[in-house]
Amino acid sequence: MLKDHHIPKATAKRLPLYYRYLRILNNAGKQKVSSTELSEAVQVDSATIRRDFSYFGELGKRGYGYDVEALMNFFAKTLNEDHMTNVALVGVGNLGTALLKYKFHQSNSIRVSAAFDADEEITGRIIDGVPVYAMADMVEQIKIQEIDIAILTVPAEFAQGIVDELVAAGIKGILNFTPARLSAPKSVLIQNVDLTNELQTLIYFLHSQEGK
């Protein structure tokens, strides 16, 4: 887990990208890699990579580059990859069902262990290996299964009420796929994923390039 609060958010977001590529290199038997090679692979300029790595001290050697296995293991520990994190999915609609099919297990540290929904036709079933519980069981199951993180894919008008319940259940982080902007205690981290906003931003940049 990232414990150094002085690491910029942009750097923290790039760490999983670096880690995934280092795993690929390690599985391929590569022993060392330069910042230039990393740059070409992950599409982040080498100066940014060196700056990102500098927040963690001397990770490489001048003239040698980075030891792939050592760097991979370092980031695995930094990203808490050696600890299984149980995740709850709240809202098993179209998006929620798609997320259940997503192979979170490829990270080796993330497992969606429970899902919750208000639809009685869904509750009591197992979807893609994940049991779906009634909303009335949410607080109890989160406590029993020691779930730390929740993914929220419910209609916006219900989001805040559910967040209040999640906080009461002890949830520490929420990945919010709803358009609602949620409030929670400072001890609970909320990350918003606004697909419409991201798409509109992409369209804006696309049209800006076409106009050049």
Buried (B, 14 or more C-beta within 10 A) or exposed (E): EEEEEEBEEEBBEBBEBBBBBBBEBBEEEEEBBBBEBBBEBBEBEBEBBBEBBEBBEEBBEEEEBBBBBBBBBBBBEBBBBEEEBBBBBBBBEEBBBEBBEEEBEEBEBBBBBBBBBBEEEBBEEEBEEBBBBBBEEBBEBBEEBEBBBBBBBBEEEBBBEBBEBBBEBEBBBBBBBBEBEBEBEEEBEBEBEBEEEEEEEEEEEEEEEEEE
